[in-house]
Amino acid sequence: MPVPFHTHPRRAASAAALLFASAAAQAALVDVTVTVHNLAPGNGVAFAPLHVGFNNGSFDAFNLGGVATAPIISVAEGGAGDVWQAAFAAADPGAVRGTVGGLLVPGASSSLSLRVDTDLNPYFTFAAMAVPSNDFFIGNDSPTAYRLFDAGGQLLLPAITVGAAEIWDAGSEVFDPAAAAFVGNNDLRRGQNSVVAFNFAELAGFNGLATGAGYTFNSTLGADSEVYRIGFSVTAVPEPGSYALMAAGLLAVGFVARRRRPGPAQGGGAGA
């Protein structure tokens, strides 16, 4: 006689696997590994640690043509970004924030993994100081410029590549190689009181200077030069209920297997 569906071990195992896969696919939580690469030519521009945030698209750190405020200045003038991080947390308490790596010299890379709810935080925001500079940085102007996840939690954007023409000048500090981070004395810096604008050409003004990383700086950047890449890899995180379903399924399979295990062979009677 056929074994009923609910006691057939193969069917029970298949059902448990399907329940687990279905619940995992519907989970909003994912582990995202953010990997950054400095693409600049050797002896060229380096970058301070990258400040990142997966968010709801409400934190606007700066605007083209606007006066730089304290959050973005904390990134652009020293790379620390503590005020940027605090402002981000205040504007979007549910955001998942972090900092990737240390000083990233040409050719170097670094990674950070964060757990993200794609329903709550589908957007990605970033900022890092470009060095040497007085107040140059990379980052996204619009807080909704980079939507990483669709409504189903699928990754929309595997990487963001930043070109030299996308390097910002915060307009908050006067250009002065003698007072620039990485090649000069920050105690000599002076306020500029200008506005945020694109500007990579001034990096050539640091050519020939010894850097804090031990090489002589040489920009060699053109407008089409790629200088930075942020890559994303994603692993789904099953919801707690998924683990319960899987455990229940495995227990059911084990129970059924024990019930179907043949008993000890019965010995035959002595012949007459």
N, C-alpha and C positions, 0 to 999 in steps of 0.2 A: 504494500500500500504506500502511495507517495507521502512523504513527510509534509505536514501543513507548512505554509509560508513562514509562520511566525516561529517555527521550531527548526527550519532547515538551516544548518550552520552557514552554508555559502550565502544564502539569501540574507541571513541576519548580518553577516559581515558586510555584504554589499550595501545593505540599508544603513548600517552605521557609518560606512565610509561616505555615502551620499549625504547623510545628514551633516556630517562634519564639514565636507567640502562646501555644501550650500551655505552653512552658517559662516564659514570663514570668508567666502566670497562676498557676503553681505556686510562684513565688518567694516566699520569706518576707520578703525585704527590701523596704521601702517608704521613700520620702521623705515625711516628715510636716511640713507647715507649720503651726505653732502661731501663731494670731493672737489677741491679747488686746485687749479693748475695755473702757475705763472707762465704765460706764453711769450713774454717779452724776450727780445734777443739777449744773449749773454752780456753781462756788465751793464744791463739796462735797468729799467724801473723795477723796483720791488714793491711789495704791498704789506701793510700792517695786517694784523689778524682781521679776518672777515667777520663782521657782525651780521647775524642772520635771524630771521623771524618768519615762521609759518603763521599766517594770520588771516583775519576776516576782511582785510582790505581797508581798514579805517585809519591806520597810522601813516600820516603824510609827513615825512621827515624834512623835505625841502621842495622848492619849486624853482624851475628855470626863470631867471629874471627877478626872483625875490631875494630879499635880504636873508642871509643865512642865520638861523636861530641856534640857540645853545646845543640842541641835540646833535645836529649835523656838524657843528663846529667841534664838538668833542671827538668826532671821528676824524675830521679833516685836518685839524691842527696838531694832533698828537697820536691819533690812532686808538686811544684808550676806549672811547665810545661809552663811557659809563653813563653820561647824561642821555645819550641816544637810547641805551638799554632801559633806563628808568622811564623815559618818556614813552617808549614803546609799551612797557608794562602798564603804565597809567592809561594810555589810549585804548589798549586792547588787552585786558587782563587774561583772556583766554588764549593768547598767542603762545606759541612754543618758540623760545628764543635760545640762542647760543652763540658761541664764538669759535670759529674754525682756525686752528693752528696758531703759529707765531709769525714772525717776520718771514714772508715768502719771497725768496730771491728768485731771479730768472731760472726757469727749469724745474723749480721745486713744486711739490704738491702736498696736500694735507687733507684729512677727512674727519668728519664728525657724524655720529648717528643720533637721531632724535626720533621720539615716538610722536606721531602726529595724528590727530583726528581730522580726516579729510573733509568731513561735513562742516566742522567749525572753522577750519583753517586751510582753505584751498589756495590762498595766495602766498607768494614768497617775496620777502623784502630783504635787501642786503646793503651793506656799506663798508668800505675799507679805505684807509688812507693810502695814497700813492706816495712812495718815497724814492728819492729825495723830493721834498717840496715844502712849501710853507703852509699850503692849505688845499692841496689837490686830493681828490678822492674818486672812487667809483661807487655807483649805487643807482637805484631806480627812483626817478622823479615821481611818477604816478604810483600810488600804493596798489593799484590793480593792474599794473603793467604785466605782471607775470602770474597768471593763474596756472598752478601746477596740476590741480586735480579737477576732473569733471564731477558731475553730480553723482556718478556711480563710483567715485573714488579711484578712477583710472588715471594714471600719470599722463598728462598732456604734453609736458615739456621735459625731455630727457637732459637738456643742457642749456645753459645761458652763456653766450660768448660775448665778451666786452672788447670793443675796439678802442684804439688810441683816441679816436675822435669822440669817444664817449667818456673820456676822463673829465671830471668837473673841477672847476676852480670855485671854492666857496666864496671868494671875494672878501674874506674876513681878515686876511693878513697880507701885508705888503710883500711882493716878491723880492726876496733878498737871499741869495745863496749863502751868505755868511750867517744867516739866522735860520736856515732851513733844517728840518729834522733829517738825520742820517748823514749830513755833510757839514753842518754848521753848529752854531750855538743858539739854542732856542731862547736863551735869556735876552737876545738882541731883537726879538720879533716885535713888529709894530702893527697896530690895527690899520685896516684899509677902508672899511666901511663901504664896500661896493656890493655887488649882487652876484648870485650864483650864475655861472656861465660855463660853457664848454671851453676847455683850454688844455691842450697837450703840448703846444709848440714851445711853451716856456721851459719845458723839461730840458731842452737842449742847452739852456743857460747853466745847467749843472755839469755839462761835459768837462771831463778832465779833473773833477774833484774826487778826492778819496772818500769812500763811503764807510759807514760803520761796519759793513760786512767784509771789509778788506779788499774791495776791488775798486778800480778807477771807473767812475761812471761815464757811460757813453749811450745817449738816448737812442739814436738811429731809428726813431719811430716816424712812420708816415701815417697819414689819415686812415689808411686801410689796414694798418698793422693790428693784429689781434694781440691783446695783452693779458687776457684773463679768461678762464673758463670755469664755470660752476656746473658740475655734473650731479645727477640724482639717480640713485637706484633704490627701489622700493621692495619691501617684503611685507606681505599681509600679516596682521596680528589677529588670530582668532579671538572672538569674544569669549568671555568666561563660559557662557552657555554652550559654546561649541565643544569645549573640553568635557563638559558634563555629558553632552550627547555622545561624544566619542567613547567616554568611559563606560556609559550605559550600554552602548553597542558592543564593546569588547567584553563586558561582563556577560551580556546575553549570549554571545558566541561561545564563551567558555562554559556557561551553564548548559547550553545545548550540546556542546561537544562531550561534556561529562555524561549527560543523559544517554547519548548514543554510543558510548564506549561499550564494547561487548564485555560481558561478564566472564568469569572463569569457565573454561570448557567443562562440560559435564561428562564424567567417566561412564563408559558402557557397562552393563551388567555382565556377570559371568555366563558363558554359554552353557546350555544344558548338556 
